[in-house]
């Protein structure tokens, strides 16, 4: 213990820890902010169940045929009212009864409208008696790992590591220089490599905490899965951190 | 728990130190000067900061480098500290030079720089413990805290210290390696008079402990009080060197008489200044010299009691009325004024 207390590398590294721990803003930006950001983005961009699409039809017969599809809700409108509803975005598609069949009025640049066109046509054809040539069934998959949050978490981690490395190392040295502390240290018998090493050591220790806390949160709160080996994650984190500084 | 352990360790350290010191003093360099500068020059861009400096400081001496701002004091002291490389000339400390003995020198000198800001969020003790760890041998942290009289502030953060306390901390950081040679660069600049006196007491104690101290200052009274020998610098050169008493004696008189005159007629004060016939004043035997600075006449006088009545008489004979009259003992300030024709405060 005594030996450690008089080691300059230990003292320099401890000074780094103390300075960080006594800077409440730094603690916020390093530990709290990325978690807040992950929560915010995770909620804002969470995957929703497929929407039910609003459509309209000019006859009750067509409306019933359309309403039979679970993906659609249908209303009966005359052509003028339907066109107005289309223009104001209340419905995505208007099915118009024509003497020779059905006309679909929709905006083909809107993906939802194109989906509505497919669903509406299928519903109307089925009501008119069309039968599927091949029997088909759906198997639904909601895979974790392909959601928005699963891509955001590694990105936030990288940003956070590089950011804290830059502020914690680059900026701290610039500050020491401005305050002439660097000059005073150089004037003392302090081995210069130990000064830089103290930054690296404290960075690496903080890195472990940062990564574990943030990824742990992502795992618990969002169920973000981890694939790949731990040492690769560690190596990547260290490289990111060094690059940031 | 932690303290007692650390202290015990450091006590052992001092024991070891006493041993090394006695062997070091037995070495050949013991009689050589602490500091030796020969023909040292340094230029920054087009400014010749230090222009051919020769200095020699003996062991145990408290040596003052004096001069106005921009005289080259800091450049000189930083070349001595190995922070700035001279363009030419030799710098030798304790018989070593910076190109071959740097790591040994760093262990043996103590440095206090102008305006170092230690990290605000570390405590006094943590800061000192950190600096102590850089030295192989040195004082126990405890002792340096006591010497700098920072016991009560031991666990305070540096950011909460007063200017004087910060300066004493800087001093403690310079002392913690138990240096043979101590550099203090304007230790009292910017401090209030009480803090300054406090720091002077500290330097006095260090002097009595037999350390070699080299300090820069632009306060003449500080140099007069603390330094055994001073070099007055101006424009990168030493313009006077000696003990404060020698330098003051070189002014030629022990006392300085200052006066201003009005002609007595209202509204014509401006012309009143020019009317003083300086030749008549310097003709008085005990008046050594005369100069005018912004309407204020200064005479250096060797026998105040005989000179003053004669000065009064001479001025009355010229039909002048005194608007101001005072005397003081000659100081280093007067030496500087005499050598450069400028006041220190003009800078």
Interface residues (C-beta under 8 A of the other chain):
Chain A: X1 X2 X5 X6 X7 X8 X10 X11 X12 X14 X15 X18 X19 X22 X23 X179 X180 X181 X183 X184 X186 X187 X188 X189 X190
Chain B: X5 X6 X8 X9 X81 X82 X83 X103 X106 X107 X111 X113 X114 X115 X116 X117 X118 X119 X121 X122 X126 X129 X130 X131 X132 X133 X134 X135 X136 X157 X173 X177
